[in-house]
Amino acid sequence: MHTQIKHPRTISQKVIGRDTQDGAGVQLKRVLPAPGLRLLDPFLLLDVFSSDNPNDYIAGFPPHPHRGFETVTYLLAGQMRHRDSAGHMGVIKAGGAQWITAASGIKHSEMPEQENGLLHGFQLWVNLPAAKKMGPPAYQEFNPEQIIEETRSNGVKLRVVSGTTLEGTTGPITTTSTDTIYLDISMPTGTDYSELIPQGHNAFIYLVDGSIQIGQETVVPGELAALNDGDGVVIYSSKKSHMLLIAGRPTGEPVARHGPFVMNTQEEIEQAYRDYESGLFGEVGNAHDEVA
């Protein structure tokens, strides 16, 4: 165990994703929310999509609105074209990340850039505190080569999307509302990995591949392991393993959610629908225009 970690976190609960579909029929596994899992404030949703069958993803996510939270898209394989009503556009590539602060409201689309091959990635929803929910929308997107990488002395490799690691590597995405840590971790067989996580942050591991142990418990591919509180986590890989480690400061506020909107009260949800129906979220540009 690393000497800076005095109170290592243990696993509080493990859940497995459920098959569902979203957008225009994209097949995916919804890992959060999960039946029986306590709210992992500020994390509202985690979807995992992985298929080499174009019929599972080609229809994509046509224009739809969001208000009151942030959406994070991170790809391991394939490409997605994004456009929104604030004039942002770009292509998320394998190894790249996009962080959208919907805040007071945007309308956007996410469409596969490819017609065949593997599309594999994640979408995470991160709640915003009440003071930020009606702020201006913002957009951060980084190509694969802009995601900061770190290699530990034992061969463990990190891709740091946001937050700062135990060894001082800081990711390019700024998340001041929740101080979110988002790490993509690859571990050789038989190695240990330690990471500091601020006490009070909620945290989880999602195992993509391999087999890991946290304390006395084993995590298998496709499982999300929610962690108890502590000042860090220590992970052992019994096989070559690949995972996400995600942690963030909870808002501690009431959550009212319906469809694409997440606010603090039902009245605010109803207002969001009225604003959207009134056209206040704007429109997304032509999906066939060239990216600037």
VEXMARZA-528233 format. One record per residue (C-alpha): residue in one letter; x, y, z. Coordinates in steps of 0.2 Angstrom, whole numbers, padded with zeros to 4 digits, always signed. Layout:
% residues N
aXYZ;...
END
This chain:
% residues 292
m+0000+0000+0000;h+0006+0017-0004;t+0011+0027+0012;q+0000+0042+0008;i-0015+0031+0009;k-0020+0029+0027;h-0038+0023+0025;p-0040+0012+0009;r-0058+0011+0002;t-0067-0005+0001;i-0081-0011-0010;s-0098-0006-0004;q-0108-0014-0018;k-0106-0022-0035;v-0119-0021-0050;i-0119-0027-0068;g-0126-0017-0082;r-0143-0020-0090;d-0146-0022-0108;t-0156-0007-0115;q-0157+0005-0130;d-0157+0024-0131;g-0156+0037-0145;a-0163+0030-0161;g-0160+0012-0155;v-0142+0011-0150;q-0139-0005-0140;l-0130-0002-0124;k-0128-0008-0106;r-0135+0004-0093;v-0124+0002-0077;l-0130+0017-0068;p-0143+0019-0061;a-0145+0001-0055;p-0158-0007-0044;g-0153-0007-0026;l-0138+0004-0028;r-0137+0020-0017;l-0136+0036-0027;l-0118+0039-0032;d-0120+0058-0031;p-0115+0067-0042;f-0115+0053-0054;l-0133+0050-0062;l-0130+0038-0077;l-0116+0027-0084;d-0120+0019-0101;v-0108+0007-0110;f-0109+0004-0128;s-0098-0010-0137;s-0103-0018-0153;d-0095-0022-0170;n-0112-0024-0178;p-0117-0007-0186;n-0136-0011-0184;d-0133-0009-0165;y-0126+0009-0166;i-0128+0016-0184;a-0144+0026-0180;g-0135+0036-0166;f-0142+0049-0155;p-0152+0062-0166;p-0155+0079-0159;h-0161+0079-0141;p-0160+0092-0126;h-0151+0092-0109;r-0152+0104-0094;g-0145+0104-0077;f-0130+0092-0078;e-0115+0087-0088;t-0112+0073-0101;v-0095+0065-0103;t-0092+0054-0118;y-0076+0044-0119;l-0072+0032-0133;l-0060+0016-0133;a-0064+0012-0152;g-0073+0021-0166;q-0078+0039-0169;m-0094+0049-0165;r-0098+0066-0173;h-0105+0079-0161;r-0115+0095-0165;d-0125+0106-0153;s-0136+0121-0153;a-0122+0132-0146;g-0112+0130-0162;h-0100+0117-0156;m-0095+0103-0167;g-0082+0090-0168;v-0078+0071-0170;i-0074+0061-0154;k-0060+0049-0159;a-0055+0033-0150;g-0045+0038-0135;g-0053+0055-0135;a-0065+0063-0123;q-0079+0076-0123;w-0086+0085-0108;i-0102+0095-0111;t-0109+0106-0097;a-0127+0107-0103;a-0132+0119-0088;s-0146+0130-0093;g-0149+0120-0109;i-0143+0114-0125;k-0149+0103-0139;h-0136+0091-0147;s-0134+0076-0158;e-0121+0062-0157;m-0119+0051-0173;p-0107+0037-0177;e-0094+0043-0189;q-0091+0025-0195;e-0102+0014-0205;n-0094-0003-0199;g-0081-0009-0186;l-0081-0008-0167;l-0089+0006-0158;h-0084+0005-0139;g-0086+0019-0126;f-0095+0026-0112;q-0107+0040-0108;l-0107+0047-0090;w-0119+0060-0083;v-0113+0071-0069;n-0125+0082-0059;l-0122+0100-0057;p-0125+0109-0040;a-0141+0121-0040;a-0130+0136-0041;k-0123+0130-0058;k-0139+0122-0066;m-0144+0138-0075;g-0127+0144-0079;p-0121+0146-0097;p-0117+0130-0107;a-0099+0125-0110;y-0090+0112-0120;q-0073+0104-0119;e-0066+0091-0131;f-0049+0083-0132;n-0041+0072-0146;p-0033+0056-0140;e-0015+0064-0141;q-0021+0078-0129;i-0026+0065-0115;i-0012+0065-0103;e-0004+0048-0100;e+0006+0042-0085;t+0016+0025-0083;r+0020+0019-0066;s+0036+0010-0062;n+0028-0007-0062;g+0020-0005-0079;v+0003+0002-0074;k-0003+0014-0087;l-0015+0028-0084;r-0024+0040-0096;v-0030+0055-0086;v-0045+0063-0093;s-0049+0074-0077;g-0042+0076-0060;t-0024+0074-0053;t-0016+0057-0049;l-0005+0052-0034;e+0010+0055-0045;g+0005+0073-0050;t-0002+0070-0068;t-0017+0082-0071;g-0030+0078-0085;p-0035+0092-0098;i-0053+0093-0093;t-0058+0105-0079;t-0072+0100-0068;t-0074+0114-0055;s-0092+0110-0050;t-0088+0092-0044;d-0069+0090-0045;t-0072+0074-0055;i-0058+0062-0056;y-0059+0051-0073;l-0045+0039-0076;d-0043+0025-0089;i-0031+0012-0081;s-0022-0003-0088;m-0013-0015-0077;p-0002-0029-0081;t-0004-0046-0073;g+0001-0047-0054;t+0003-0028-0051;d-0003-0016-0038;y-0011+0001-0041;s-0014+0014-0028;e-0023+0031-0030;l-0028+0045-0019;i-0046+0050-0019;p-0052+0064-0008;q-0062+0059+0007;g-0080+0063+0005;h-0080+0060-0014;n-0091+0046-0020;a-0081+0034-0031;f-0082+0018-0042;i-0072+0006-0053;y-0079+0000-0069;l-0070-0016-0075;v-0069-0017-0094;d-0058-0032-0095;g-0047-0044-0084;s-0049-0047-0065;i-0045-0036-0050;q-0046-0037-0031;i-0050-0023-0020;g-0048-0028-0002;q-0054-0046-0001;e-0067-0044-0015;t-0065-0048-0034;v-0072-0038-0048;v-0076-0046-0065;p-0078-0038-0082;g-0094-0028-0084;e-0096-0025-0065;l-0096-0008-0057;a-0089-0008-0040;a-0095+0006-0029;l-0082+0011-0015;n-0084+0015+0003;d-0077+0031+0009;g-0058+0033+0013;d-0043+0043+0007;g-0038+0031-0008;v-0039+0014-0016;v-0027+0000-0018;i-0031-0012-0033;y-0022-0029-0037;s-0023-0036-0054;s-0023-0055-0055;k-0025-0054-0074;k-0020-0041-0086;s-0034-0028-0083;h-0042-0013-0090;m-0054-0001-0080;l-0061+0016-0077;l-0059+0024-0060;i-0071+0038-0057;a-0074+0049-0042;g-0082+0066-0038;r-0088+0078-0025;p-0107+0075-0021;t-0119+0090-0022;g-0129+0084-0007;e-0144+0091-0015;p-0162+0085-0020;v-0162+0077-0037;a-0178+0079-0048;r-0175+0070-0065;h-0186+0066-0080;g-0180+0061-0097;p-0166+0073-0102;f-0168+0085-0088;v-0160+0085-0070;m-0165+0098-0058;n-0169+0100-0039;t-0188+0101-0040;q-0202+0095-0050;e-0207+0113-0054;e-0190+0116-0062;i-0192+0100-0073;e-0209+0106-0079;q-0201+0123-0083;a-0187+0114-0093;y-0200+0106-0103;r-0209+0122-0106;d-0193+0131-0111;y-0188+0117-0123;e-0206+0117-0131;s-0204+0136-0133;g-0188+0134-0143;l-0177+0142-0130;f-0164+0127-0132;g-0161+0132-0151;e-0157+0120-0165;v-0143+0108-0170;g-0135+0112-0187;n-0136+0101-0202;a-0128+0084-0197;h-0121+0083-0215;d-0111+0099-0215;e-0092+0098-0214;v-0084+0100-0197;a-0075+0117-0197;
END
